[in-house]
């Protein structure tokens, strides 16, 4: 009996906020029972990591000062003087590393199982665009601590952007705000990182979910879509996602507590002898740039990466066969496997060049 007044108050609140119809649609929404199972773990985990990145980024923004003279000190203060500051920064650091890994696994699973097939072409296209969009956060975020690694990594990236034919030089100058990387560049990278890019990412994720909502999740191979069991989205799927969010937060928090995220020396623009080591996710791209030199440099910096991105986006329109089973799609999967092997080979070569040989 005590629940009746509570439900009445909830209904009145929803009516007051004009949300009663939205609440009814949410309660009526049903999804396949395997929407948040171990076989579809990656999508839910990606959303958890994005939320953790947003929350930890907001916390760090409270203490950050986007001025070259104080940016390093503000990060140092938040990392070592603010209670649990190292944990929050660690969650931010490890979340984006894990985000890239899980996105790769998620993409590979969708490719192998043919989840891009009609009518889910736009689910795949928006997912690939998100995959290509996420590295912009890393590129703009690396400069913000104003340490040696972030500063000189940004210099390398700006030089690569400048080498792109056409608008490359203009884009690099627009980001840099002049001929030198200083307060204007730091301010622009900061605004991009905490305002423009998050807003665009939320929009892309909303569009991605829009197509998932209307085109549905791909069926397991060999399953009958008609007899596929369904469950309420709320509270079943929502509660499972919240449990996953809590568990991932605890795990990343413990990792961050024991392994403080890396933080180098203050940036010294006069120290041109400093050679930044590329991150693991960009090793193959760095190796491409180093392989093609002189007049062929545009191949490694622009044509090959852009070609691979274009192939990924256009894959649903290239492979129009109705078959989803991997054994019947070997003409697509074999070239895809060759590309993955080439990327892994270039990454190993880059790791040997920048880490093993340098240390030896």
VOBA-1610 file (N, C-alpha, C; in pm, whole numbers, padded with zeros to 5 digits, always signed):
BEGIN
Unk+00082-00121+00000Unk+00000+00000+00000Unk+00085+00126+00000Unk+00206+00117+00059Unk+00291+00235+00066Unk+00346+00274-00070Unk+00346+00176-00164Unk+00400+00206-00295Unk+00305+00288-00380Unk+00175+00285-00347Unk+00078+00356-00430Unk+00099+00507-00426Unk+00114+00570-00307Unk+00141+00714-00307Unk+00271+00748-00378Unk+00374+00662-00363Unk+00501+00687-00430Unk+00484+00686-00582Unk+00410+00587-00635Unk+00386+00581-00778Unk+00304+00701-00825Unk+00208+00742-00742Unk+00127+00858-00778Unk+00213+00983-00787Unk+00301+01001-00689Unk+00389+01118-00692Unk+00482+01113-00813Unk+00532+00993-00848Unk+00619+00980-00964Unk+00545+01015-01092Unk+00422+00968-01104Unk+00343+00999-01223Unk+00314+01148-01233Unk+00284+01210-01119Unk+00259+01355-01120Unk+00384+01433-01157Unk+00501+01387-01109Unk+00626+01454-01144Unk+00655+01441-01293Unk+00635+01323-01347Unk+00656+01303-01490Unk+00560+01388-01572Unk+00437+01397-01527Unk+00338+01480-01597Unk+00375+01627-01589Unk+00425+01669-01472Unk+00465+01809-01455Unk+00582+01844-01548Unk+00671+01748-01568Unk+00788+01770-01655Unk+00760+01735-01800Unk+00635+01697-01830Unk+00594+01659-01967Unk+00678+01542-02019Unk+00708+01447-01931Unk+00789+01332-01968Unk+00711+01200-01960Unk+00580+01209-01939Unk+00504+01085-01921Unk+00504+00999-02046Unk+00498+01062-02165Unk+00499+00984-02288Unk+00636+00920-02312Unk+00742+00994-02280Unk+00876+00937-02293Unk+00897+00821-02197Unk+00845+00835-02076Unk+00856+00727-01978Unk+00777+00604-02023Unk+00661+00625-02083Unk+00582+00512-02133Unk+00655+00440-02246Unk+00717+00517-02335Unk+00792+00454-02444Unk+00911+00375-02391Unk+00979+00430-02288Unk+01093+00359-02230Unk+01049+00229-02164Unk+00939+00234-02091Unk+00890+00114-02023Unk+00840+00009-02123Unk+00791+00055-02237Unk+00740-00039-02338Unk+00849-00094-02429Unk+00968-00033-02422Unk+01076-00074-02512Unk+01129-00212-02474Unk+01138-00299-02572Unk+01194-00431-02552Unk+01310-00453-02648Unk+01409-00528-02603Unk+01528-00556-02683Unk+01553-00706-02680Unk+01633-00759-02774Unk+01667-00902-02768Unk+01734-00939-02636Unk+01710-01059-02591Unk+01761-01103-02462Unk+01914-01101-02457Unk+01979-01115-02573Unk+02125-01116-02578Unk+02183-00977-02600Unk+02103-00870-02575Unk+02150-00734-02599Unk+02270-00698-02513Unk+02276-00752-02391Unk+02389-00723-02303Unk+02441-00854-02245Unk+02483-00943-02334Unk+02540-01070-02294Unk+02690-01068-02319Unk+02759-01178-02289Unk+02903-01183-02309Unk+02940-01168-02456Unk+02850-01213-02545Unk+02880-01200-02688Unk+02864-01057-02737Unk+02795-00972-02662Unk+02778-00831-02699Unk+02834-00740-02589Unk+02938-00786-02527Unk+02994-00716-02412Unk+03062-00585-02452Unk+03119-00582-02572Unk+03204-00468-02612Unk+03125-00338-02622Unk+03005-00343-02681Unk+02928-00220-02699Unk+02894-00155-02567Unk+02849-00235-02469Unk+02816-00180-02338Unk+02941-00128-02268Unk+03053-00199-02281Unk+03178-00156-02219Unk+03227-00024-02279Unk+03209-00006-02408Unk+03249+00119-02473Unk+03172+00238-02415Unk+03042+00219-02394Unk+02962+00328-02337Unk+03007+00357-02194Unk+03040+00254-02118Unk+03092+00274-01982Unk+03220+00356-01985Unk+03311+00323-02075Unk+03440+00393-02082Unk+03421+00539-02125Unk+03330+00564-02216Unk+03304+00703-02259Unk+03251+00785-02141Unk+03159+00728-02064Unk+03105+00799-01947Unk+03216+00825-01845Unk+03302+00728-01822Unk+03413+00746-01728Unk+03510+00854-01777Unk+03534+00858-01906Unk+03622+00961-01961Unk+03560+01100-01943Unk+03432+01112-01965Unk+03365+01240-01947Unk+03370+01284-01800Unk+03337+01193-01709Unk+03333+01229-01566Unk+03472+01264-01513Unk+03572+01183-01547Unk+03708+01212-01500Unk+03762+01339-01565Unk+03726+01364-01690Unk+03769+01487-01757Unk+03710+01611-01693Unk+03584+01603-01651Unk+03521+01716-01583Unk+03592+01745-01452Unk+03626+01639-01378Unk+03697+01658-01252Unk+03832+01727-01274Unk+03907+01682-01372Unk+04039+01740-01397Unk+04030+01884-01449Unk+03922+01915-01522Unk+03905+02051-01573Unk+03887+02152-01461Unk+03837+02109-01343Unk+03821+02200-01230Unk+03955+02258-01184Unk+04064+02185-01206Unk+04195+02226-01156Unk+04291+02271-01266Unk+04248+02262-01391Unk+04340+02286-01502Unk+04343+02433-01541Unk+04462+02481-01579Unk+04481+02618-01627Unk+04546+02612-01764Unk+04476+02650-01872Unk+04529+02635-02008Unk+04625+02746-02048Unk+04730+02765-01969Unk+04834+02864-01997Unk+04968+02793-01987Unk+05057+02806-02088Unk+05183+02732-02085Unk+05260+02744-01954Unk+05259+02859-01890Unk+05336+02877-01768Unk+05279+02805-01648Unk+05148+02776-01650Unk+05085+02715-01533Unk+05016+02582-01562Unk+05008+02543-01687Unk+04938+02419-01723Unk+05004+02299-01656Unk+05136+02291-01664Unk+05207+02178-01604Unk+05188+02175-01453Unk+05198+02292-01390Unk+05183+02298-01244Unk+05042+02261-01201Unk+04941+02299-01280Unk+04803+02267-01243Unk+04779+02117-01253Unk+04837+02051-01353Unk+04823+01906-01365Unk+04899+01837-01252Unk+05019+01888-01222Unk+05099+01832-01113Unk+05024+01843-00980Unk+04959+01957-00957Unk+04884+01977-00833Unk+04766+01880-00824Unk+04692+01868-00936Unk+04576+01778-00935Unk+04618+01632-00919Unk+04738+01600-00968Unk+04784+01462-00965Unk+04835+01420-00828Unk+04905+01512-00759Unk+04975+01473-00637Unk+04924+01541-00510Unk+04842+01644-00523Unk+04795+01716-00405Unk+04645+01705-00380Unk+04567+01689-00486Unk+04422+01675-00470Unk+04392+01533-00424Unk+04307+01514-00323Unk+04271+01378-00280Unk+04215+01295-00395Unk+04273+01178-00415Unk+04235+01084-00521Unk+04255+01144-00661Unk+04337+01249-00671Unk+04362+01309-00802Unk+04434+01213-00896Unk+04530+01137-00843Unk+04602+01041-00927Unk+04510+00929-00973Unk+04413+00893-00889Unk+04318+00788-00928Unk+04229+00836-01042Unk+04181+00960-01031Unk+04093+01014-01136Unk+04169+01027-01268Unk+04291+01081-01261Unk+04370+01093-01384Unk+04406+00957-01440Unk+04432+00860-01349Unk+04460+00726-01394Unk+04342+00662-01464Unk+04223+00682-01409Unk+04101+00631-01473Unk+04086+00691-01613Unk+04116+00821-01624Unk+04109+00888-01754Unk+04211+00828-01851Unk+04332+00807-01802Unk+04441+00756-01887Unk+04414+00613-01931Unk+04381+00526-01837Unk+04361+00385-01871Unk+04231+00363-01947Unk+04133+00450-01927Unk+04005+00435-01998Unk+04023+00456-02147Unk+04100+00558-02187Unk+04111+00580-02330Unk+04198+00473-02396Unk+04298+00419-02324Unk+04373+00307-02380Unk+04283+00185-02400Unk+04203+00156-02298Unk+04110+00043-02307Unk+04002+00069-02412Unk+03961+00195-02425Unk+03859+00231-02523Unk+03904+00194-02664Unk+04029+00228-02698Unk+04079+00198-02831Unk+04086+00047-02855Unk+04130-00028-02753Unk+04138-00173-02767Unk+04000-00234-02789Unk+03904-00194-02707Unk+03770-00252-02716Unk+03703-00212-02846Unk+03728-00090-02894Unk+03672-00049-03022Unk+03725-00137-03135Unk+03855-00171-03129Unk+03911-00260-03229Unk+03847-00398-03225Unk+03827-00452-03103Unk+03763-00583-03088Unk+03618-00577-03137Unk+03549-00469-03102Unk+03409-00451-03143Unk+03397-00446-03295Unk+03488-00372-03358Unk+03487-00363-03504Unk+03518-00499-03566Unk+03618-00570-03510Unk+03654-00700-03565Unk+03540-00800-03554Unk+03470-00800-03441Unk+03356-00891-03424Unk+03247-00861-03526Unk+03217-00733-03544Unk+03113-00695-03640Unk+03153-00734-03782Unk+03282-00722-03812Unk+03330-00758-03945Unk+03320-00908-03968Unk+03364-00987-03872Unk+03364-01133-03887Unk+03222-01187-03898Unk+03131-01134-03816Unk+02994-01184-03814Unk+02904-01118-03920Unk+02960-01027-03999Unk+02880-00964-04104Unk+02768-00877-04051Unk+02791-00811-03937Unk+02686-00728-03877Unk+02656-00602-03957Unk+02739-00575-04057Unk+02719-00455-04139Unk+02620-00480-04253Unk+02571-00602-04264Unk+02481-00635-04374Unk+02348-00561-04360Unk+02279-00548-04472Unk+02148-00481-04474Unk+02054-00551-04375Unk+01976-00473-04300Unk+01952-00328-04313Unk+02036-00243-04217Unk+02150-00293-04170Unk+02227-00225-04066Unk+02348-00151-04122Unk+02342-00110-04247Unk+02458-00043-04306Unk+02496+00083-04229Unk+02396+00163-04192Unk+02427+00290-04125Unk+02473+00269-03980Unk+02437+00157-03920Unk+02492+00125-03788Unk+02642+00108-03799Unk+02687+00036-03903Unk+02830+00016-03927Unk+02899+00149-03962Unk+02839+00225-04052Unk+02901+00351-04098Unk+02921+00447-03981Unk+02819+00466-03899Unk+02833+00558-03786Unk+02932+00503-03683Unk+02938+00370-03667Unk+03036+00313-03576Unk+03178+00336-03622Unk+03203+00322-03752Unk+03337+00347-03806Unk+03374+00494-03793Unk+03278+00582-03817Unk+03306+00726-03802Unk+03344+00758-03658Unk+03276+00697-03561Unk+03313+00716-03421Unk+03455+00666-03395Unk+03489+00549-03452Unk+03623+00493-03437Unk+03729+00587-03491Unk+03703+00649-03605Unk+03799+00742-03665Unk+03800+00876-03593Unk+03692+00907-03522Unk+03679+01036-03454Unk+03750+01037-03319Unk+03750+00924-03248Unk+03803+00918-03111Unk+03950+00961-03102Unk+04039+00924-03196Unk+04179+00968-03183Unk+04198+01119-03176Unk+04100+01197-03222Unk+04112+01342-03211Unk+04118+01386-03064Unk+04052+01312-02976Unk+04060+01342-02833Unk+04203+01324-02783Unk+04269+01219-02829Unk+04406+01192-02783Unk+04501+01296-02839Unk+04482+01332-02966Unk+04570+01431-03029Unk+04559+01565-02959Unk+04438+01607-02925Unk+04421+01737-02858Unk+04455+01728-02709Unk+04435+01611-02649Unk+04459+01598-02505Unk+04605+01585-02469Unk+04689+01532-02558Unk+04830+01511-02526Unk+04903+01642-02495Unk+04862+01751-02558Unk+04932+01877-02536Unk+04897+01942-02403Unk+04780+01910-02347Unk+04729+01984-02231Unk+04819+01978-02108Unk+04883+01864-02073Unk+04970+01865-01955Unk+05094+01953-01972Unk+05125+01990-02096Unk+05241+02074-02128Unk+05371+02012-02073Unk+05384+01881-02094Unk+05509+01814-02061Unk+05586+01787-02190Unk+05706+01734-02175Unk+05793+01714-02291Unk+05728+01622-02395Unk+05675+01510-02349Unk+05617+01413-02442Unk+05499+01473-02518Unk+05409+01539-02446Unk+05292+01596-02511Unk+05328+01707-02608Unk+05424+01792-02568Unk+05461+01906-02654Unk+05524+01858-02784Unk+05625+01769-02773Unk+05697+01729-02892Unk+05618+01630-02976Unk+05529+01551-02915Unk+05439+01467-02994Unk+05346+01553-03079Unk+05301+01664-03021Unk+05215+01756-03095Unk+05291+01819-03211Unk+05419+01851-03188Unk+05500+01907-03296Unk+05510+01810-03413Unk+05532+01683-03382Unk+05541+01581-03487Unk+05409+01570-03562Unk+05298+01567-03488Unk+05167+01555-03553Unk+05134+01675-03640Unk+05171+01794-03593Unk+05146+01914-03673Unk+05227+01912-03801Unk+05349+01861-03795Unk+05431+01853-03916Unk+05372+01752-04014Unk+05315+01642-03962Unk+05251+01543-04049Unk+05126+01603-04113Unk+05047+01676-04033Unk+04928+01742-04087Unk+04967+01843-04195Unk+05075+01916-04173Unk+05120+02015-04271Unk+05160+01952-04403Unk+05206+01824-04399Unk+05251+01757-04521Unk+05135+01708-04608Unk+05013+01711-04554Unk+04897+01666-04632Unk+04870+01766-04744Unk+04862+01720-04868Unk+04839+01814-04980Unk+04707+01888-04966Unk+04707+02009-05016Unk+04583+02088-05015Unk+04569+02171-04890Unk+04483+02125-04797Unk+04449+02202-04679Unk+04536+02169-04558Unk+04636+02084-04574Unk+04716+02041-04460Unk+04786+02155-04388Unk+04852+02241-04464Unk+04926+02353-04403Unk+04830+02449-04333Unk+04716+02475-04396Unk+04618+02566-04337Unk+04561+02507-04209Unk+04532+02376-04210Unk+04477+02311-04091Unk+04576+02314-03975Unk+04704+02291-04006Unk+04805+02294-03901Unk+04818+02435-03842Unk+04818+02536-03926Unk+04826+02674-03878Unk+04702+02712-03798Unk+04587+02660-03840Unk+04463+02690-03768Unk+04467+02630-03628Unk+04520+02508-03616Unk+04534+02446-03484Unk+04639+02515-03401Unk+04750+02548-03464Unk+04863+02606-03392Unk+04842+02752-03357Unk+04765+02823-03439Unk+04741+02963-03413Unk+04858+03053-03447Unk+04949+03007-03528Unk+05068+03084-03564Unk+05181+02992-03602Unk+05302+03046-03602Unk+05419+02967-03641Unk+05476+02886-03526Unk+05437+02917-03402Unk+05489+02849-03284Unk+05374+02789-03203Unk+05406+02681-03131Unk+05308+02617-03044Unk+05317+02681-02906Unk+05221+02771-02878Unk+05225+02843-02752Unk+05087+02853-02689Unk+05058+02967-02631Unk+04934+02984-02556Unk+04811+02972-02645Unk+04821+03022-02770Unk+04705+03013-02860Unk+04675+02868-02895Unk+04781+02792-02928Unk+04762+02651-02960Unk+04706+02574-02840Unk+04759+02601-02721Unk+04712+02531-02602Unk+04565+02562-02575Unk+04527+02688-02591Unk+04387+02727-02569Unk+04295+02660-02670Unk+04337+02655-02796Unk+04252+02594-02899Unk+04240+02443-02878Unk+04350+02378-02841Unk+04344+02236-02814Unk+04254+02208-02693Unk+04260+02296-02594Unk+04178+02280-02473Unk+04029+02294-02506Unk+03994+02394-02585Unk+03854+02416-02623Unk+03804+02298-02707Unk+03886+02252-02800Unk+03847+02136-02880Unk+03827+02013-02792Unk+03917+01994-02697Unk+03916+01871-02617Unk+03798+01864-02521Unk+03761+01976-02460Unk+03658+01970-02355Unk+03521+02021-02400Unk+03514+02088-02516Unk+03385+02143-02560Unk+03340+02086-02694Unk+03414+02115-02799Unk+03368+02082-02933Unk+03367+01932-02960Unk+03477+01864-02929Unk+03484+01721-02956Unk+03385+01640-02872Unk+03371+01667-02740Unk+03269+01592-02665Unk+03128+01613-02719Unk+03095+01736-02758Unk+02963+01761-02813Unk+02938+01683-02941Unk+03040+01680-03029Unk+03026+01604-03153Unk+03019+01455-03126Unk+03096+01407-03027Unk+03092+01265-02995Unk+02955+01223-02942Unk+02897+01303-02856Unk+02762+01274-02806Unk+02663+01268-02922Unk+02676+01360-03016Unk+02588+01361-03133Unk+02606+01234-03217Unk+02732+01194-03239Unk+02759+01073-03317Unk+02705+00948-03248Unk+02723+00941-03116Unk+02671+00826-03041Unk+02519+00823-03048Unk+02456+00940-03037Unk+02309+00946-03047Unk+02262+00898-03184Unk+02331+00938-03289Unk+02295+00893-03424Unk+02316+00742-03437Unk+02426+00692-03378Unk+02455+00548-03381Unk+02343+00469-03313Unk+02302+00515-03194Unk+02193+00449-03122Unk+02060+00463-03196Unk+02042+00573-03266Unk+01920+00591-03345Unk+01906+00480-03449Unk+02015+00451-03519Unk+02010+00346-03620Unk+02000+00207-03557Unk+02064+00188-03441Unk+02050+00059-03371Unk+01904+00039-03329Unk+01843+00147-03280Unk+01703+00139-03235Unk+01610+00101-03350Unk+01634+00157-03468Unk+01542+00136-03578Unk+01581+00019-03668Unk+01709-00017-03671Unk+01752-00130-03754Unk+01775-00257-03674Unk+01783-00244-03542Unk+01796-00360-03457Unk+01937-00414-03447Unk+01957-00503-03351Unk+02085-00571-03334Unk+02092-00689-03429Unk+02213-00720-03473Unk+02229-00834-03562Unk+02198-00964-03489Unk+02138-01058-03561Unk+02104-01186-03501Unk+02228-01274-03491Unk+02234-01360-03388Unk+02342-01461-03383Unk+02335-01549-03507Unk+02450-01596-03555Unk+02454-01678-03674Unk+02370-01804-03654Unk+02282-01831-03749Unk+02199-01950-03743Unk+02074-01936-03658Unk+02054-01819-03596Unk+01936-01801-03510Unk+01815-01760-03594Unk+01699-01792-03542Unk+01574-01754-03607Unk+01528-01621-03550Unk+01530-01512-03630Unk+01492-01381-03576Unk+01349-01373-03527Unk+01261-01461-03579Unk+01121-01457-03538Unk+01105-01507-03395Unk+01176-01615-03359Unk+01164-01675-03226Unk+01267-01621-03127Unk+01331-01515-03160Unk+01435-01457-03074Unk+01369-01396-02949Unk+01401-01444-02828Unk+01335-01391-02707Unk+01373-01247-02681Unk+01282-01172-02619Unk+01304-01031-02592Unk+01278-01003-02444Unk+01344-00897-02393Unk+01329-00857-02254Unk+01307-00706-02249Unk+01249-00654-02139Unk+01232-00509-02127Unk+01368-00439-02117Unk+01379-00326-02187Unk+01503-00249-02178Unk+01523-00194-02037Unk+01412-00145-01979Unk+01416-00096-01841Unk+01322-00182-01758Unk+01371-00242-01647Unk+01501-00216-01584Unk+01609-00319-01619Unk+01578-00423-01699Unk+01671-00534-01717Unk+01806-00490-01771Unk+01806-00430-01891Unk+01932-00391-01955Unk+01999-00276-01880Unk+01918-00182-01833Unk+01974-00067-01761Unk+02046-00112-01634Unk+01988-00204-01560Unk+02052-00253-01437Unk+02180-00329-01467Unk+02180-00408-01574Unk+02302-00479-01612Unk+02413-00382-01648Unk+02376-00276-01722Unk+02477-00176-01761Unk+02531-00103-01638Unk+02445-00068-01544Unk+02490+00000-01422Unk+02584-00090-01342Unk+02556-00219-01336Unk+02645-00311-01267Unk+02782-00315-01336Unk+02781-00318-01469Unk+02906-00316-01545Unk+02982-00187-01519Unk+02910-00075-01515Unk+02974+00055-01489Unk+03043+00055-01352Unk+02977+00005-01251Unk+03035+00001-01117Unk+03158-00088-01113Unk+03151-00205-01174Unk+03264-00298-01172Unk+03385-00243-01246Unk+03363-00185-01363Unk+03474-00128-01441Unk+03535-00009-01366Unk+03452+00073-01303Unk+03504+00187-01226Unk+03593+00140-01112Unk+03550+00035-01042Unk+03630-00018-00930Unk+03762-00075-00981Unk+03757-00152-01089Unk+03879-00213-01143Unk+03978-00108-01189Unk+03931-00010-01266Unk+04021+00096-01314Unk+04071+00182-01199Unk+03986+00203-01097Unk+04030+00279-00980Unk+04142+00209-00905Unk+04131+00077-00888Unk+04235+00001-00821Unk+04365+00003-00903Unk+04353-00013-01034Unk+04471-00007-01121Unk+04538+00129-01110Unk+04458+00236-01112Unk+04513+00372-01104Unk+04578+00399-00969Unk+04525+00336-00864Unk+04581+00355-00730Unk+04721+00295-00721Unk+04741+00182-00786Unk+04870+00112-00778Unk+04968+00158-00886Unk+04918+00198-01002Unk+05005+00241-01111Unk+04964+00382-01154Unk+05034+00481-01098Unk+05004+00621-01129Unk+05031+00647-01277Unk+04944+00719-01346Unk+04964+00745-01489Unk+05092+00823-01514Unk+05156+00803-01630Unk+05283+00871-01658Unk+05267+01022-01668Unk+05368+01091-01617Unk+05371+01238-01621Unk+05517+01281-01624Unk+05562+01337-01736Unk+05703+01366-01756Unk+05744+01503-01707Unk+05860+01549-01759Unk+05914+01679-01722Unk+05839+01791-01795Unk+05849+01915-01743Unk+05782+02027-01811Unk+05833+02044-01954Unk+05746+02092-02041Unk+05783+02112-02181Unk+05892+02217-02195Unk+05989+02188-02280Unk+06097+02282-02309Unk+06103+02300-02460Unk+06040+02406-02515Unk+06038+02425-02660Unk+06176+02442-02722Unk+06278+02472-02640Unk+06413+02490-02694Unk+06490+02359-02701Unk+06438+02253-02642Unk+06507+02124-02638Unk+06468+02041-02759Unk+06526+02074-02873Unk+06492+02004-02997Unk+06553+01864-03004Unk+06636+01829-02906Unk+06696+01696-02906Unk+06601+01589-02852Unk+06493+01633-02789Unk+06398+01537-02732Unk+06321+01469-02846Unk+06320+01337-02844Unk+06249+01258-02946Unk+06136+01183-02878Unk+06010+01221-02901Unk+05898+01152-02835Unk+05878+01013-02894Unk+05841+00919-02808Unk+05809+00785-02855Unk+05660+00777-02886Unk+05624+00724-03001Unk+05481+00718-03038Unk+05404+00622-02949Unk+05275+00652-02932Unk+05188+00563-02856Unk+05166+00434-02934Unk+05122+00330-02863Unk+05105+00198-02926Unk+05005+00200-03039Unk+04899+00282-03025Unk+04792+00280-03124Unk+04830+00348-03255Unk+04938+00424-03255Unk+04977+00499-03374Unk+05111+00450-03431Unk+05161+00339-03378Unk+05291+00288-03424Unk+05291+00257-03573Unk+05184+00195-03622Unk+05182+00157-03764Unk+05174+00280-03854Unk+05105+00385-03809Unk+05099+00508-03888Unk+05234+00577-03892Unk+05302+00581-03777Unk+05437+00640-03774Unk+05532+00563-03865Unk+05517+00431-03866Unk+05603+00350-03951Unk+05574+00373-04098Unk+05447+00393-04131Unk+05411+00425-04270Unk+05478+00555-04314Unk+05474+00655-04225Unk+05535+00785-04258Unk+05685+00770-04277Unk+05749+00685-04197Unk+05894+00668-04208Unk+05934+00580-04327Unk+05843+00491-04370Unk+05874+00404-04484Unk+05871+00482-04615Unk+05769+00564-04632Unk+05755+00642-04755Unk+05816+00781-04732Unk+05924+00807-04802Unk+05995+00934-04784Unk+06003+01010-04916Unk+06041+01136-04907Unk+06056+01218-05026Unk+05925+01243-05096Unk+05923+01219-05227Unk+05802+01242-05304Unk+05690+01144-05274Unk+05725+01031-05210Unk+05624+00931-05176Unk+05568+00949-05035Unk+05609+01053-04966Unk+05565+01072-04827Unk+05415+01085-04816Unk+05353+01139-04919Unk+05208+01158-04915Unk+05134+01024-04909Unk+05199+00917-04959Unk+05136+00785-04952Unk+05116+00742-04807Unk+05222+00758-04725Unk+05213+00715-04586Unk+05133+00807-04498Unk+05136+00936-04526Unk+05069+01032-04439Unk+04923+01053-04474Unk+04884+01029-04600Unk+04748+01064-04642Unk+04677+00954-04718Unk+04735+00911-04831Unk+04662+00827-04926Unk+04627+00691-04866Unk+04725+00621-04807Unk+04698+00487-04752Unk+04603+00494-04632Unk+04628+00582-04532Unk+04530+00590-04421Unk+04391+00629-04466Unk+04382+00726-04558Unk+04251+00769-04606Unk+04184+00657-04686Unk+04263+00582-04762Unk+04207+00471-04837Unk+04151+00362-04747Unk+04224+00329-04639Unk+04176+00229-04544Unk+04047+00276-04475Unk+04045+00403-04436Unk+03924+00458-04373Unk+03806+00454-04470Unk+03831+00489-04595Unk+03724+00485-04695Unk+03672+00345-04719Unk+03763+00245-04720Unk+03720+00106-04738Unk+03632+00061-04622Unk+03669+00098-04499Unk+03589+00060-04383Unk+03449+00119-04391Unk+03442+00247-04425Unk+03311+00313-04431Unk+03224+00254-04542Unk+03284+00224-04655Unk+03208+00177-04771Unk+03188+00026-04774Unk+03238-00048-04674Unk+03230-00194-04676Unk+03088-00246-04695Unk+02984-00192-04626Unk+02848-00246-04647Unk+02799-00231-04790Unk+02853-00133-04862Unk+02808-00109-04999Unk+02897-00182-05100Unk+03014-00231-05053Unk+03101-00313-05138Unk+03057-00459-05131Unk+03034-00508-05009Unk+02990-00646-04988Unk+02838-00649-04976Unk+02770-00674-05087Unk+02624-00673-05088Unk+02564-00813-05088Unk+02646-00914-05072Unk+02592-01051-05070Unk+02506-01070-04946Unk+02407-01157-04952Unk+02317-01177-04836Unk+02378-01265-04727Unk+02493-01326-04753Unk+02551-01422-04659Unk+02625-01351-04547Unk+02608-01404-04423Unk+02678-01350-04307Unk+02781-01446-04250Unk+02768-01574-04279Unk+02861-01671-04222Unk+03003-01646-04276Unk+03104-01646-04188Unk+03242-01618-04233Unk+03291-01710-04344Unk+03250-01836-04343Unk+03297-01931-04443Unk+03248-01894-04584Unk+03140-01820-04593Unk+03085-01782-04723Unk+03123-01639-04761Unk+03210-01579-04681Unk+03253-01440-04709Unk+03404-01430-04709Unk+03471-01535-04755Unk+03617-01536-04751Unk+03679-01431-04843Unk+03607-01392-04949Unk+03662-01290-05040Unk+03675-01154-04971Unk+03598-01132-04867Unk+03608-01008-04788Unk+03702-01027-04670Unk+03691-01141-04603Unk+03768-01162-04480Unk+03917-01185-04506Unk+03953-01248-04619Unk+04095-01270-04648Unk+04170-01138-04669Unk+04119-01046-04753Unk+04187-00915-04764Unk+04188-00839-04631Unk+04079-00852-04553Unk+04076-00785-04423Unk+04183-00842-04331Unk+04200-00975-04332Unk+04305-01037-04250Unk+04443-00993-04296Unk+04462-00979-04427Unk+04591-00933-04478Unk+04622-00791-04431Unk+04521-00705-04430Unk+04540-00568-04383Unk+04574-00566-04235Unk+04504-00650-04155Unk+04532-00657-04011Unk+04675-00705-03987Unk+04718-00807-04064Unk+04855-00857-04050Unk+04956-00750-04085Unk+04927-00672-04191Unk+05018-00563-04230Unk+05026-00457-04121Unk+04913-00425-04059Unk+04912-00326-03951Unk+04991-00377-03831Unk+04972-00505-03795Unk+05047-00562-03683Unk+05196-00566-03713Unk+05232-00600-03837Unk+05373-00604-03875Unk+05437-00465-03865Unk+05368-00364-03917Unk+05419-00227-03908Unk+05429-00182-03762Unk+05333-00223-03680Unk+05336-00186-03538Unk+05456-00249-03468Unk+05484-00377-03499Unk+05600-00444-03440Unk+05729-00378-03486Unk+05736-00344-03614Unk+05854-00274-03666Unk+05872-00140-03596Unk+05762-00068-03577Unk+05770+00061-03508Unk+05812+00044-03363Unk+05760-00059-03297Unk+05799-00084-03157Unk+05948-00117-03148Unk+05996-00200-03238Unk+06139-00234-03237Unk+06225-00110-03261Unk+06182-00025-03352Unk+06261+00093-03387Unk+06262+00196-03276Unk+06147+00223-03215Unk+06135+00333-03120Unk+06159+00292-02974Unk+06151+00164-02944Unk+06164+00121-02805Unk+06281+00025-02783Unk+06284-00087-02857Unk+06387-00189-02834Unk+06525-00141-02878Unk+06536-00097-03007Unk+06666-00057-03058Unk+06721+00067-02990Unk+06630+00162-02954Unk+06674+00284-02887Unk+06730+00251-02748Unk+06663+00162-02675Unk+06709+00127-02541Unk+06840+00049-02546Unk+06857-00033-02650Unk+06980-00110-02662Unk+07096-00024-02709
//
